[in-house]
Amino acid sequence: MSDPVLQIPEGWEKRAPSGWEWQTLWDAIENGDHVYAKERVQQAIDADIDPRVILDHGLFPGFNLQGDRFSEQIIFIPEMLITARAMKIGLALIRPLLAARAEKPVGTFVMGTVLGDMHDIGQSIVTIMLENAGFRVINLGTDVHPDRFIKTAVDEKADLVGFSALLSTTVYYQKVTIEEFQKAGCRKNVHILVGGAPTSQEWASECGADGWGKDAVEAVKLALKLVKDKREPWAVAA
C-alpha cells in the first residue's frame, strides 16, 4: 500500500499575492496544528485573498491528503480528528466571508446517530467533511428519534439525510427510521444514506437506503453524486 501524496492545486500562484506560500498551511492542516492554521488563515484574509481560494488552495490539500490516508487505513480516527479540528478552525474564519457573498450551498444535509446510540465520532468527521465540500449540515447529534429526523428534514427541506450507527444493537433503527419516513409520506423527497461500523452495502439495500458510505471520504463523494439526482420537490408553504 503506497502512501497518498499531496495534491497541489494547479495554478495556485496566480490566485495569491507575489511571494505567498501555502505549504506551511498544508502541513499545519495535515499535522493538526490548529494554532498555526488559525494564524495562517487570518494572514490570508488580511492579505485580501479570496475566501474560496483560501478554502480550495490553502485548507483542502492537507485535509484531503489525510482523508485519503484515512480511507486507505494508513491513519485512523484519532489522527483524522486532529486534522479535522485544524480544518474546522480555519473554516470558521472564512465561513462568514463566504456567507456574506451569498454563496449557495451544494445542498442541505441532515445528519445524526440513530435512536439508542450515543456514539458521534464517525458522524462528526462526516459532518466536517460535508461542510468542507460545501453542504449546509444540520447535525442532530446522538440518540435521535425518527420523528426528529423527519421534522427537521421537512422544516429544512433537506436534500439528504444521513443515519449513523456504531452498535449492532442499534443499527436496526436505521431501517425503522426509513420506514417512518415512508409512513410520513416524505421518503421520495430526500436521499437517505447510512453508515457506521455494523453497516454495509448489503445492509443499505436491505433497509431501503439510497446509499452507504464505508467511510467519511466515500460518504461525501456519494452525497455529492446523490444531491444532483432527481427527487420529488418539497411542497412550498402557502
Residue frames as qw, qx, qy, qz and C-alpha x, y, z in Angstrom:
[[0.000, 0.888, 0.459, 0.000, 0.00, 0.00, 0.00],
 [0.444, 0.274, -0.001, 0.853, 1.53, 3.32, -1.08],
 [0.143, -0.564, -0.424, 0.694, 1.09, 6.48, 0.94],
 [0.315, 0.836, 0.415, 0.172, -1.12, 9.04, -0.84],
 [0.467, 0.009, 0.027, 0.884, 0.64, 12.21, -1.95],
 [0.044, 0.627, 0.281, -0.726, -0.29, 15.85, -1.53],
 [0.416, 0.584, 0.562, 0.412, -2.29, 17.15, -4.49],
 [0.211, -0.388, -0.043, 0.896, -1.05, 20.69, -5.09],
 [0.410, 0.755, 0.425, -0.285, -3.74, 22.93, -6.64],
 [0.578, 0.289, 0.400, 0.650, -2.87, 23.77, -10.21],
 [0.185, 0.612, 0.226, 0.735, -2.19, 27.44, -10.85],
 [0.459, -0.735, -0.437, 0.240, -2.45, 28.46, -7.20],
 [0.468, -0.227, -0.002, 0.854, 0.34, 31.04, -7.66],
 [0.055, 0.358, 0.408, 0.838, -1.88, 33.15, -9.92],
 [0.431, -0.677, -0.458, -0.382, -4.53, 33.45, -7.22],
 [0.647, -0.636, -0.229, 0.352, -2.26, 34.62, -4.39],
 [0.000, -0.980, 0.170, 0.102, -0.08, 37.69, -3.77],
 [0.624, 0.598, -0.445, 0.236, 3.51, 37.66, -5.00],
 [0.144, 0.472, -0.723, 0.483, 5.74, 35.73, -2.62],
 [0.728, -0.275, 0.264, -0.570, 2.85, 33.94, -0.95],
 [0.306, 0.215, -0.926, -0.045, 3.16, 30.26, 0.02],
 [0.778, -0.288, -0.107, -0.548, 0.63, 27.66, 1.15],
 [0.653, 0.178, -0.724, 0.136, 3.00, 24.83, 2.12],
 [0.061, 0.170, -0.708, 0.683, 3.09, 25.71, 5.81],
 [0.609, -0.026, 0.217, -0.763, -0.73, 25.73, 5.96],
 [0.810, 0.144, -0.493, -0.282, -0.93, 22.43, 4.11],
 [0.466, 0.188, -0.772, 0.389, 1.48, 20.99, 6.69],
 [0.217, -0.158, 0.525, -0.808, -0.44, 22.52, 9.59],
 [0.773, 0.006, -0.035, -0.634, -3.74, 21.00, 8.49],
 [0.765, 0.198, -0.611, -0.044, -2.11, 17.64, 7.78],
 [0.427, 0.131, -0.724, 0.526, -0.44, 17.58, 11.20],
 [0.425, -0.683, -0.592, -0.052, -3.39, 19.05, 13.07],
 [0.365, -0.154, -0.259, 0.881, -1.62, 22.24, 14.16],
 [0.006, 0.794, 0.590, 0.148, -4.80, 24.24, 14.78],
 [0.297, -0.779, -0.094, 0.544, -2.95, 27.18, 16.34],
 [0.242, -0.333, 0.470, 0.781, -0.83, 27.87, 13.26],
 [0.177, 0.433, 0.777, 0.422, -3.71, 27.02, 10.91],
 [0.061, -0.869, -0.462, 0.166, -5.80, 29.77, 12.51],
 [0.282, -0.699, 0.155, 0.639, -2.90, 32.23, 12.32],
 [0.279, -0.117, 0.651, 0.696, -2.13, 31.49, 8.66],
 [0.130, 0.615, 0.729, 0.271, -5.76, 31.63, 7.53],
 [0.119, -0.890, -0.278, 0.341, -6.12, 35.01, 9.24],
 [0.294, -0.506, 0.385, 0.714, -2.98, 36.20, 7.44],
 [0.241, 0.230, 0.759, 0.559, -4.54, 35.10, 4.14],
 [0.012, 0.813, 0.582, 0.001, -7.74, 37.00, 4.96],
 [0.232, -0.822, -0.014, 0.520, -5.71, 40.09, 5.87],
 [0.295, -0.292, 0.575, 0.705, -3.88, 39.76, 2.55],
 [0.535, 0.447, 0.029, -0.716, -7.26, 40.01, 0.77],
 [0.061, 0.135, -0.931, -0.333, -7.02, 36.53, -0.71],
 [0.630, -0.138, -0.349, -0.679, -10.41, 35.34, -1.92],
 [0.584, -0.316, 0.600, -0.447, -12.00, 33.19, 0.83],
 [0.946, 0.230, 0.083, -0.213, -12.88, 30.49, -1.69],
 [0.599, 0.605, -0.483, 0.203, -9.22, 30.40, -2.75],
 [0.215, -0.544, 0.675, -0.450, -8.19, 30.08, 0.90],
 [0.826, -0.072, 0.410, -0.379, -10.53, 27.12, 1.24],
 [0.915, 0.396, -0.008, -0.076, -9.65, 25.38, -2.03],
 [0.620, 0.611, -0.374, 0.321, -5.92, 26.14, -2.17],
 [0.031, -0.610, 0.575, -0.544, -4.98, 26.60, 1.48],
 [0.592, -0.286, 0.550, -0.515, -7.14, 24.23, 3.51],
 [0.924, 0.185, 0.009, -0.335, -8.29, 21.41, 1.25],
 [0.621, 0.516, -0.589, 0.040, -4.90, 19.96, 0.14],
 [0.022, 0.371, -0.814, 0.447, -3.69, 18.97, 3.62],
 [0.637, -0.017, 0.476, -0.606, -7.16, 17.83, 4.66],
 [0.857, 0.343, -0.165, -0.346, -7.71, 15.76, 1.53],
 [0.417, 0.486, -0.754, 0.145, -4.31, 14.12, 1.96],
 [0.220, -0.195, 0.807, -0.512, -5.28, 12.94, 5.43],
 [0.755, 0.187, 0.216, -0.590, -8.70, 11.95, 4.13],
 [0.743, 0.423, -0.485, -0.184, -7.04, 9.71, 1.53],
 [0.201, 0.364, -0.842, 0.344, -4.84, 8.20, 4.23],
 [0.498, -0.053, 0.583, -0.639, -7.90, 7.61, 6.42],
 [0.823, 0.301, -0.075, -0.476, -9.70, 5.92, 3.52],
 [0.675, 0.418, -0.607, 0.031, -6.66, 3.68, 2.94],
 [0.841, -0.529, -0.112, -0.036, -6.49, 2.88, 6.69],
 [0.605, 0.361, -0.338, 0.624, -3.00, 4.34, 6.94],
 [0.039, -0.195, 0.473, -0.858, -4.27, 6.63, 9.69],
 [0.254, -0.450, -0.856, 0.010, -7.27, 6.16, 11.96],
 [0.196, -0.838, -0.461, -0.217, -9.95, 8.16, 13.78],
 [0.483, -0.721, -0.133, 0.479, -7.66, 9.90, 16.35],
 [0.406, -0.174, 0.338, 0.831, -5.36, 11.30, 13.64],
 [0.086, 0.508, 0.599, 0.613, -8.30, 12.27, 11.45],
 [0.292, -0.843, -0.448, 0.053, -9.98, 14.09, 14.32],
 [0.455, -0.561, 0.041, 0.690, -6.83, 16.14, 14.96],
 [0.244, 0.082, 0.501, 0.826, -6.68, 17.16, 11.31],
 [0.090, -0.667, -0.650, -0.352, -10.43, 17.86, 11.31],
 [0.348, -0.783, -0.324, 0.401, -10.06, 20.20, 14.29],
 [0.327, -0.376, 0.246, 0.831, -7.42, 22.27, 12.48],
 [0.093, 0.304, 0.663, 0.678, -9.57, 22.33, 9.34],
 [0.191, -0.748, -0.634, -0.049, -12.66, 23.36, 11.30],
 [0.331, -0.696, -0.152, 0.619, -10.87, 26.29, 12.96],
 [0.217, -0.169, 0.439, 0.855, -9.65, 27.56, 9.60],
 [0.026, -0.458, -0.746, -0.483, -13.08, 27.10, 8.06],
 [0.219, -0.748, -0.549, 0.302, -14.71, 29.03, 10.92],
 [0.224, -0.528, 0.065, 0.817, -12.74, 32.14, 9.90],
 [0.009, 0.126, -0.557, -0.821, -13.74, 32.08, 6.25],
 [0.051, 0.472, 0.876, 0.085, -17.31, 30.78, 6.51],
 [0.063, 0.765, 0.387, -0.511, -18.76, 34.23, 7.39],
 [0.005, -0.520, 0.396, 0.757, -16.94, 35.71, 4.39],
 [0.016, 0.094, 0.884, 0.457, -18.42, 33.09, 2.09],
 [0.032, 0.618, 0.763, -0.188, -21.87, 33.63, 3.60],
 [0.013, 0.681, 0.105, -0.724, -21.58, 37.39, 3.07],
 [0.086, 0.310, -0.608, -0.726, -21.13, 36.74, -0.63],
 [0.741, 0.205, 0.236, -0.594, -24.38, 34.74, -0.56],
 [0.254, 0.330, -0.866, -0.277, -22.72, 31.64, -1.96],
 [0.840, -0.102, -0.075, -0.527, -25.40, 28.99, -2.30],
 [0.492, -0.389, 0.773, -0.092, -24.62, 25.70, -0.51],
 [0.165, 0.164, -0.894, -0.383, -24.36, 22.50, -2.52],
 [0.579, -0.360, -0.618, -0.391, -27.36, 21.19, -0.61],
 [0.469, -0.528, 0.380, -0.597, -28.84, 20.68, 2.86],
 [0.626, 0.078, -0.773, 0.063, -27.83, 17.52, 4.71],
 [0.637, -0.571, 0.193, -0.480, -29.46, 16.41, 7.99],
 [0.561, 0.301, -0.740, 0.215, -27.14, 14.15, 9.98],
 [0.541, -0.532, 0.380, -0.529, -27.48, 12.21, 13.23],
 [0.139, 0.185, -0.965, 0.121, -26.91, 8.97, 15.10],
 [0.538, -0.320, -0.603, -0.495, -29.98, 6.77, 15.42],
 [0.654, -0.565, 0.054, -0.501, -32.16, 6.16, 18.48],
 [0.929, -0.367, 0.039, -0.001, -30.37, 4.39, 21.34],
 [0.817, 0.173, -0.028, 0.549, -26.84, 5.06, 20.06],
 [0.283, -0.929, -0.040, 0.235, -24.67, 7.66, 21.82],
 [0.660, -0.197, 0.350, 0.635, -21.64, 7.50, 19.51],
 [0.328, 0.908, 0.172, -0.195, -20.77, 10.52, 17.41],
 [0.408, -0.562, 0.458, 0.555, -17.08, 10.36, 16.39],
 [0.443, 0.169, 0.720, 0.506, -17.69, 8.96, 12.91],
 [0.199, 0.793, 0.538, 0.203, -20.60, 11.22, 12.04],
 [0.218, -0.887, 0.005, 0.408, -18.70, 14.24, 13.40],
 [0.389, -0.328, 0.567, 0.647, -15.95, 13.62, 10.86],
 [0.303, 0.463, 0.725, 0.411, -18.52, 13.19, 8.08],
 [0.003, -0.913, -0.375, 0.161, -20.19, 16.45, 9.14],
 [0.272, -0.734, 0.252, 0.569, -16.94, 18.40, 8.90],
 [0.349, -0.103, 0.705, 0.609, -16.11, 16.91, 5.52],
 [0.227, 0.670, 0.678, 0.199, -19.61, 17.61, 4.18],
 [0.077, -0.932, -0.150, 0.321, -19.29, 21.24, 5.30],
 [0.339, -0.530, 0.476, 0.615, -15.89, 21.43, 3.66],
 [0.323, 0.198, 0.777, 0.503, -17.46, 20.14, 0.44],
 [0.113, -0.119, -0.244, -0.956, -20.00, 22.97, 0.50],
 [0.387, -0.489, -0.747, -0.231, -23.04, 21.39, 2.17],
 [0.364, -0.478, 0.259, -0.757, -25.18, 23.09, 4.78],
 [0.512, -0.068, -0.849, 0.110, -25.18, 20.44, 7.52],
 [0.555, -0.518, 0.144, -0.635, -27.67, 20.19, 10.37],
 [0.437, 0.148, -0.856, 0.232, -26.20, 17.76, 12.89],
 [0.656, -0.524, -0.188, -0.510, -28.83, 16.48, 15.32],
 [0.264, -0.574, 0.684, -0.365, -26.27, 14.68, 17.49],
 [0.176, 0.111, -0.977, 0.035, -26.84, 11.26, 19.02],
 [0.086, 0.319, 0.875, -0.353, -29.83, 9.17, 20.11],
 [0.266, 0.166, -0.173, -0.934, -32.09, 10.83, 17.52],
 [0.511, 0.334, 0.716, -0.339, -35.72, 9.72, 17.39],
 [0.352, 0.316, 0.705, 0.529, -37.15, 9.07, 13.89],
 [0.063, 0.874, 0.481, -0.014, -39.73, 11.84, 14.40],
 [0.242, -0.824, 0.113, 0.500, -36.96, 14.38, 14.93],
 [0.392, -0.127, 0.644, 0.645, -35.17, 13.30, 11.75],
 [0.226, 0.575, 0.710, 0.337, -38.45, 13.68, 9.84],
 [0.071, -0.922, -0.318, 0.210, -39.44, 17.03, 11.34],
 [0.306, -0.667, 0.295, 0.612, -36.00, 18.53, 10.67],
 [0.366, 0.070, 0.714, 0.594, -35.93, 17.20, 7.11],
 [0.137, 0.741, 0.628, 0.197, -39.37, 18.70, 6.44],
 [0.183, -0.911, -0.165, 0.331, -38.67, 22.03, 8.15],
 [0.285, -0.647, 0.413, 0.574, -35.32, 22.48, 6.43],
 [0.757, 0.599, -0.022, -0.259, -36.40, 20.99, 3.08],
 [0.486, -0.544, 0.641, 0.241, -33.39, 18.71, 3.24],
 [0.595, 0.527, -0.496, -0.349, -31.80, 17.23, 0.15],
 [0.664, 0.157, -0.723, 0.110, -30.18, 14.34, 2.01],
 [0.660, -0.616, 0.233, -0.362, -30.42, 12.67, 5.41],
 [0.528, 0.387, -0.734, 0.179, -27.70, 10.53, 6.97],
 [0.816, -0.506, 0.037, -0.278, -28.16, 7.92, 9.72],
 [0.292, 0.534, -0.748, 0.265, -25.11, 6.77, 11.67],
 [0.878, -0.406, 0.028, -0.252, -24.99, 3.69, 13.92],
 [0.168, 0.647, -0.721, 0.181, -21.98, 2.29, 15.73],
 [0.409, -0.202, 0.817, -0.354, -23.63, -0.62, 17.55],
 [0.189, -0.062, -0.906, -0.374, -25.06, -3.84, 16.16],
 [0.037, -0.465, -0.815, 0.343, -27.91, -3.43, 18.66],
 [0.152, 0.660, 0.247, -0.692, -28.94, -0.02, 17.26],
 [0.065, -0.204, 0.627, 0.750, -28.31, -0.38, 13.54],
 [0.107, 0.464, 0.868, 0.138, -31.86, -1.75, 13.11],
 [0.047, 0.756, 0.388, -0.525, -33.16, 1.75, 13.86],
 [0.030, -0.343, 0.470, 0.813, -31.76, 2.89, 10.53],
 [0.076, -0.245, -0.865, -0.432, -34.34, 0.68, 8.87],
 [0.093, -0.648, -0.693, 0.302, -37.06, 1.76, 11.32],
 [0.041, -0.613, -0.054, 0.787, -36.33, 5.44, 10.62],
 [0.048, 0.125, -0.653, -0.746, -36.51, 4.91, 6.87],
 [0.106, -0.440, -0.878, -0.154, -39.85, 3.16, 7.33],
 [0.086, -0.688, -0.473, 0.543, -41.08, 6.14, 9.35],
 [0.008, 0.395, -0.312, -0.864, -40.06, 8.49, 6.52],
 [0.099, -0.156, -0.838, -0.514, -42.16, 6.29, 4.24],
 [0.135, -0.592, -0.777, 0.164, -45.17, 6.40, 6.57],
 [0.088, -0.646, -0.209, 0.729, -44.85, 10.20, 6.83],
 [0.563, 0.733, 0.379, 0.031, -45.09, 10.47, 3.06],
 [0.099, 0.951, -0.246, -0.160, -41.76, 12.21, 2.56],
 [0.786, -0.244, 0.470, 0.318, -39.42, 9.36, 1.62],
 [0.659, 0.506, 0.374, 0.413, -39.33, 10.46, -2.02],
 [0.056, 0.992, 0.024, 0.112, -38.31, 14.00, -1.06],
 [0.266, -0.818, 0.510, 0.010, -34.87, 13.06, 0.29],
 [0.753, 0.327, -0.563, 0.096, -31.97, 10.77, -0.44],
 [0.712, -0.637, 0.223, -0.195, -31.02, 8.72, 2.61],
 [0.544, 0.502, -0.636, 0.219, -27.51, 7.48, 3.39],
 [0.832, -0.546, 0.027, -0.095, -26.46, 5.08, 6.14],
 [0.505, 0.569, -0.549, 0.345, -23.08, 4.42, 7.68],
 [0.558, -0.619, 0.422, -0.358, -21.25, 3.09, 10.70],
 [0.135, -0.460, 0.877, -0.011, -19.26, 0.07, 11.78],
 [0.527, 0.110, 0.823, -0.180, -22.09, -2.55, 11.59],
 [0.599, 0.639, 0.170, -0.451, -23.30, -1.36, 8.16],
 [0.428, -0.134, 0.724, 0.523, -22.54, -2.50, 4.62],
 [0.282, 0.155, -0.456, -0.830, -23.82, -2.04, 1.10],
 [0.305, -0.237, -0.903, -0.190, -25.93, -5.16, 1.59],
 [0.133, -0.490, -0.670, 0.542, -27.50, -3.65, 4.69],
 [0.117, 0.348, -0.055, -0.928, -28.14, -0.35, 2.90],
 [0.335, -0.012, -0.690, -0.642, -30.01, -2.19, 0.17],
 [0.305, -0.334, -0.888, 0.088, -31.94, -4.27, 2.70],
 [0.123, -0.520, -0.548, 0.643, -33.07, -1.32, 4.82],
 [0.301, 0.799, 0.505, 0.128, -34.08, 0.81, 1.85],
 [0.244, -0.755, 0.107, 0.600, -31.34, 3.46, 1.90],
 [0.596, 0.797, -0.024, -0.094, -30.16, 5.21, -1.24],
 [0.599, 0.600, -0.438, 0.300, -26.51, 4.60, -0.46],
 [0.829, -0.522, -0.068, 0.190, -23.82, 3.54, 2.01],
 [0.232, 0.855, -0.396, 0.241, -20.61, 5.30, 2.94],
 [0.886, -0.095, -0.371, 0.261, -17.93, 2.89, 4.08],
 [0.515, -0.318, -0.239, 0.759, -16.02, 5.87, 5.49],
 [0.020, 0.768, 0.218, -0.602, -16.22, 9.66, 5.61],
 [0.065, -0.401, 0.526, 0.747, -14.46, 10.17, 2.29],
 [0.015, 0.202, 0.884, 0.421, -16.79, 7.82, 0.41],
 [0.025, 0.668, 0.678, -0.307, -19.85, 9.27, 2.17],
 [0.039, 0.687, -0.021, -0.725, -19.02, 12.76, 0.90],
 [0.012, -0.196, 0.727, 0.658, -18.38, 11.51, -2.63],
 [0.012, 0.409, 0.901, 0.141, -21.75, 9.74, -2.58],
 [0.020, 0.722, 0.462, -0.515, -23.53, 12.81, -1.19],
 [0.020, 0.533, -0.306, -0.788, -22.09, 14.99, -3.96],
 [0.039, -0.027, -0.855, -0.517, -23.40, 12.49, -6.50],
 [0.037, -0.509, -0.857, 0.065, -26.85, 11.98, -4.98],
 [0.024, 0.611, 0.298, -0.733, -27.59, 15.67, -4.46],
 [0.147, 0.328, -0.473, -0.805, -27.65, 16.02, -8.26],
 [0.042, -0.212, -0.944, -0.248, -30.16, 13.19, -8.70],
 [0.387, -0.333, -0.266, -0.818, -33.84, 13.99, -9.16],
 [0.134, -0.284, -0.871, 0.378, -36.33, 13.53, -6.33],
 [0.105, -0.763, -0.579, -0.267, -39.79, 14.87, -5.56],
 [0.139, 0.441, -0.190, 0.866, -39.64, 18.55, -4.55],
 [0.128, -0.345, -0.701, 0.611, -40.80, 19.66, -1.12],
 [0.024, 0.789, 0.574, 0.217, -44.15, 21.43, -1.06],
 [0.209, 0.296, -0.105, 0.926, -43.89, 25.21, -0.96],
 [0.096, -0.477, -0.674, 0.557, -45.65, 26.75, 2.04],
 [0.119, 0.755, 0.525, 0.374, -48.60, 28.94, 1.17]]
